């Protein structure tokens, strides 16, 4: 059997077609081979970087079965552009007594000279492929660093609008008001204590907040969205976050003003000695961010820890801990996990320590599930807070903007100090250069301390507002520690009666 193989590269759209390649291959069939069976194998639109190609694998199965006597290709690199892969294929051809012929390169694989020529040709084929990849990678990186949106799936919450960057017509992201508001809501809910990706999805479904593009929320989609810096208002805190994780930040630090979104590109590498290390790069894009950095960073910390903590199952305790008391014996009740229900969920419930530890009480006859009690108490506290009025303090918006600008200046000074230190260490015994460097270092330190002093001044300045604080609204977004603190202040104890009913005894 004669096997004719053709492949068209995805990396070079103008490469010769598979039909033309097969035509050249047929011209290599000798007259004495005209009576043999000819089988054609084609992989149209596949890279030569690997051998996981349907047509090629079908041909190799016939080779291994001993049914192929000769393989004919248009050019050597149609088989593979990887030298190591090609050498393995060539060895397999030899093991099964398969002759290998190229219509464009003259060689005889049966001779040592011909085999050497094949290897040399493959070296240049692999070099060409690597060069193509490097050029594409460098072009992508350059365009990214210039602030171009690099395509891919359009992020939810944005649309693409025409723009001009560096005299080049391109497109940039622009927030879609309705979708952007929904994105902000996703981040705000997930940032709350005890909200996992699964619970976030359930909340969105229960509230009817499905994506406005007609799709559906999944935990995978939510995770991808929450990790994306395209949404954050990138400021000095975001700069520090990526700087600590070893990300190469391509945009000047002075532009991290809390206005623009960011784009992350590159490949994460896993180094056991340094799990945060990567060769990812971050660049600011010319579109406005839609999520405040504080909320975005809180979500990143949750995602990084991979803790899908829910108030129903995973949380080992309750924000009501220490307040729940068995009315029958007066002992406190603690949360423990029960056996999985039919859905495989572990529900926490309150257990009387007088029963489990002291052996002096039989405890309530009805189980009190932690989630149910927390929900009921949460509603009761909201009602109490609605009756209260109060004033609050807030830092002026102008101070917040100046605070971020000061932190960016400090970061820039720290970078200058590091560069100066490198200069001092490499200057040898050049006394004049050392004197200048030390003078500059002293000035940088003085500037840095002055900036820190200004930050302390801003932190101590608060402006009283006469606006009434919406305590119920704040309570709805309270995290675990905030709920625990409020419960400690407002609640004296919660009695659990033998029949499972409850009574809240308030401090206020």
N, C-alpha and C positions, 0 to 999 in steps of 0.2 A: 504494500500500500504506500502511495506517495501522499505526504501531508503538505498542503500549501497553507502557510500561516500569514495573516496580515493584521496589523494593529495601527490605529490612528490615535495620535497623542492628544490628550486633553489640554496639554500645556502649549501646543502650537496648532492653533485652529487652521492655519494655512498649510499644514503638512499634507503630503500626497494621500489621496483617498485610498480606502481599502480595495475598491474594485480595480483601481490602477495597479496597486501592488500585486494583486492576484494575477493580473494580466502579465506582468513582468515574470512572476513565478512560473507561469505556464510555459513561457519561452525557454525555461531552463530544463524542461523535460526532454530527455534524450529520445531519439527514434526508437531504440530498443526498449524503452520504457512505456511506449504508447499503449501497450495492452494492459498495463497495470491500473488498478483502481486508484482514482485520484479523489481525495477528500479535502475540502476547503474549510478552514477554521478562521473566524474573523472576530476581532474584539474592537468594536468601533467606539471611540471615546474613552479609552483607558490609558492611564499613565504607564510608562515603562518602569516606574519606581518599584513596583512589586509584581509578583507573579500570580496574584489572586485575581485572575481573569477567567471568565467562564470558557471562552473558546480555547484558550491556551491549556487550561486544566483538562478539557475533554481530549485534546490532542495528546497530552502527556499520559493520560490513562491508557490510550491505545499504544503508546510507546512502551509502557511498562508491561502491557500484555503481549509484546513482541509482534504486533501486527503492522508496524510501520518500518519501512526500509530506508526511507529518505524524507528529510524535512527541508522544504525550500521556503526561503523568506526573501522579501525585497531587499532589506538591508539587515545587517547584524543587530542593530539596536531595536529592531521590531520585536525581538525575543525578550530582551531586557536591557535596561540602561544601568543596571547594577552589576559591577564586575563579579562580586561574590555570588550573586544569583546565577549569572551566566556561566560561571565556571562549574557550578553544581549541575546546571542543565547539560552542559557539554559532557561532563563525566557520566551523566545518566544516558546520554545518547551513545557514548562509547560502550557503556556496559551492555546496552541492548543492540549493539551493532547497527546503529542508525547513522546514515551519512547525512551531513549537514551542509547545505548549499545556500549561498547568498547570490542574488542576481547581480548585485552591484559591486561586490568585493570578490576577487578571485583567490580562493584558498582551498586547500585539501586538508580536511581535519584528520585524515589518516596519517599524514606526515608530521614529524616534529616541527619542521619549518612552518607549515600551514597552521599548526596549533599556536605557535609563537605569534604569528601575524594576527590570529583571532584575538589573542590576549591583548596585544597592543591596540587593536581597534577598539576593544571594549574599554580600555583605560580612557581613551579619548571620548567614547560615548558617555561614560559615567561622568567625566569632567564637564561635558556639555550640559548634561542634566543638572549637575550641581550648580553650574553657572547660571542656568535659567532660574533655578529656585532662589539663588542668592540675589539675582537682579530683581526678581519679583518681591522678595522680602524687603530689600533695601528701598524699593519704590514705595511699598506699603508703609514702611516705617517713616520715610520722609514725608509722605502726604499726611500721615497721622500727626507728626510733630508740627506740621503747619496748621493744624486745626481742621482738616477736612474730615467729614464724616465718612467712614470707610465702608459703608454699605452693610450687607447682611440683613437679617430680619429687622424690620423697623420696630424700635422699642415702643411698647404700649404707652400711651399718654402723649405721643408726639406725632406730628406730620412733617413731611419733608417739603421745604419751600426753597425756591431758587435764591441763590446769593452769589456774591463774588468775593473770593478770598485770594489775596496776593495777585490780583488781576486775572484770576482763573475762575471761569464760570463753574459753579458746583451747586450743591444743595446743603442746607443745614436743617437741623431739627428745630421745630417750633411747637410749644406745648398746645395741646388741644384742651380747652378749658374743662370740659366735662370729664374726660379721661384723666387729666392731671389731678383733678379734685379726688377722683377715685383712688389714684396712686397715693396721694397724701394720706387718705384714710387707711389704706393698707399698711403703710409704715406706722401710722399712729397706733393702730390696733395691735400690730405685732410687737411694738416696742413695750407694750404692757406686760407686767409680770404674769407668768403662767399661761401666756398665749403661745401655743405651738403652731407650726405650719398647718397641721391638720385642723386644729381648733380655729385658726384664722379662716381656713377654707369653709368650715362649717358655719362660722358666723356670717360670712359673705353670702353663702347659699341661703341661710335662714332669713337674712335681711333682703334677699332678692337683688344683691349687688353683683350680678354677673358682668363679665366684660362687655363693653359697649360695642365691640367688634363682632359679636355673635358667637364667640367661643365660650369655653367653660374654664373655671378655675380648677387647677390641680396643685398639689403640694410642690410638684416639680416646677410648674410655671411660677408659682409664688416665690419659691426659693431663688430662681433665676432673676426675677424682677427685683427682689429685695437686695440682692448682691450687686446690682448694677450701679456703678457710680455715675451713670448718665443722668440720674435723677437728683443727685445731691447738689446743694449750693456749696460748692467747694471753697472752704476757708482754711485758716491756719490749722484747725483741728484735723481736718481731712488730710492736709499736707503731712502733719505729724503722724497720722495713722498709717499712711502708705510709706512714709520714710522709715518708720520703725519696722515695717515688714519687708524692707529691702527692695521696694519697688523703685525703679528708675523714674524720677519725675522730670519730664522733658520740658515743662512749662516753667518760666521764671516764677519764683516764689511770690513776687510782688503782685501777681495777678490772682492769687488765691484770696479774693476779696469777699467771697460768699455770694457771688453773683452767678458764676458760670457752672455748668455741668462738666463732667469729665468723662474720658474714654480710656478704658484699660485694654491693652493688647499685648501679645506675646505668648509665651508658653511657661506654665508653672512647672518647676522642677522640684522633686522631692529629695531633700538631702537629710538623711537621718541625724546628722550632727547639728543641723540648723533647719528645723521644720518650716520656718517662716521665709527661708530664702527662695527667691525666684528671679527670673529674668523678665518679669512683667514690666511694662512701661505705662506711665500715666500721663495723659495730656489733656489740657482744658480745651473744650470746644466752645464755639461762639454762641451757644444757645443758653438761655437762663435755666438754672436749676429749679426744681419744683419742690424739693424736700429739705427742710432745715437740717443742718449738719448734725445737731445734737441727736435728733431722732434717728437719722440715718446711721450714725455711728453706734447708737445703742442697738439697733437691729444687727449691725455687723458683728458686734460682740456676742450676741445671742447665736447667730449663725455659725460663728467660728467655734464656739464651744459645743456646737451640735447638741444642744440641750433642748429637746422639745418638751419643756416642762408645762404641764397642764394643771389647773387647779382641781381637776377631777381624779387623775391617776398618778402622775409622776411626782408631784410635790409630796415629800415625805411627811410634811406637817401641815398645819393650817394657821392662817393669820389670826384665828380665834384661839390659838393654843394658850392655855393658862386661864382662860375665861369661862370655859365650859365645865359645869359642875353637875354631878349626879345628885339630884334632890334627895334621893333615898338615903345615901350615906354621907354626903357632903364632900366626897373626894373628887378631885379633878378628873376629867376625862381626856384621854389622849387619842390621837388618830393612828389607826393601823390599817393595813391593806387587807381586804378580804380576798376570797377566792375568785378567780375569773368567772364572769358571767357567760351567758351563751354567745355573746359577741367577743369574748376574749378580753374584756376590759376589767381592770382591777379597780374597784371602787373603794375609796377610803371611808371608814366610818369611825365614830367616836366610841371608845371603849372605857368603861369605868375602872379606874385603878384600884378601887376598893374591892372589885371582883377579881381582877387579874393579878394584883400584887398582894393586897392585904387578906384576901379570901374572906372578907367580912360582909360582902354585899353580893346580891344576885344580879344587880344592874337592871337597867330598863328592859322591859320585855320586848320592846320594838327597837330595831336598829335605827340609829340616827346617822344618815350619810353626810359626810363633811360638805360635799358640794351643795346639797339641799339646804343645810343650815347656813352655809356661807352666803348663798343667794338670798335667803330670807333676811339675814342680819344686814346684808348689804343694802337691801331695799329699805329696811327700818332706819339705818343710819342716814341714808339719803333723805328720808322724810324729816329726820331731826335736823339735819343741816339746812334744809329748806326753810326752817323756822328761824335760823340764825342769820344775822347780818354782820358784816365786818368790812374793814378796810384793809388794804394791803400795801405793800411796798414793791416797787419794781425799778430795775435799773433803766435809765433813759436809753432810748434807741440810739441816740447819737454816741453815748458812751460805749454801747456794744460795738458799733462800727469802729470807733477809735481803738477799742480793746483788741479787735482782730488785727487792725493795722499795726499796732504796737507789737503783737506777737510775731507778725510777719517780719518786722524789722529786726526783732531779736534773733529770729531764725537766720536771717541774712547775715547778721553780725557773727553768729556762731559759725556759719560757713566760711566767712572771711577769716575768723580766728584759726580755723582748721587749716586753711590754705597758708596762712602766715606761719603756723607752726611747722608745716611741711617745708616751707622756705627756710626757716631757721635751722631745721635739722639737716638740710642739705647744703647749707651755706659754708660748712667747714669753719675755718678760723678767720673769715673775712670780717674784721672788726667793724668796719664802716657799715657793711650790710646788716650786721647784727644790731648795731646801734639804731639804725633806721627801723628795723623790724621790731625791736623792743619798744621804741617810741610809738609805733603804730599799734602794737598790741595793747599798750597802756591806754591809748585813746579809745580803742574798741571796747576795752573793759569798762571804761568810764561811760561810754555811750550805752552799753548794755545795762549797767546798773541804773542809769537814769531812766531807761525804758521800764525796767522792773519797778522802780519807784513810782512811775506814772501809773502803771497797772494797779499797784497797791492803792494809790489815791482813788482810782476809778472804782475799785472794789469796795472802798469805804464810803463812797458817795451813793446815797439812795434818795430817791425822790418820792415823797408820799403822794398817793393819789386818793382822791375823794370817791373814786368809783367803787361801787359795792362789788366785793368779790363773789363770784358765782360758786359757792362752796359745793352744791350738788354736782355741778359740771366738773369741778376738779376731782370730786370723789369718783365719778364715773371713769376717769382715766388714771386713777391711783394705782401704783404698782403694789407688789406684795408688802414691802417694808412700810410704805405709806399707810396701807390698810391696817397693818398690825399696830402702827403707832396711833392711828385714830381710834382703833378699838380699845387700846390701853387707856386712852384719855376718856372716852365717852361711856364705856361699859364697865360696870362693877363686876357682874358675872351673868352667865346664861345658865339657867336651871333646866335640866332635862328630867322630866318626870318619868315615872315608871311606864306610863302608856305611850311615851315618845313625844308628848307635847312639850313645848318650850315656853320659857318666860325670861325676858330680858330685863335685868335690873340695871338701870342707868345711873351714871354718875352725875348727869346733868338733866 
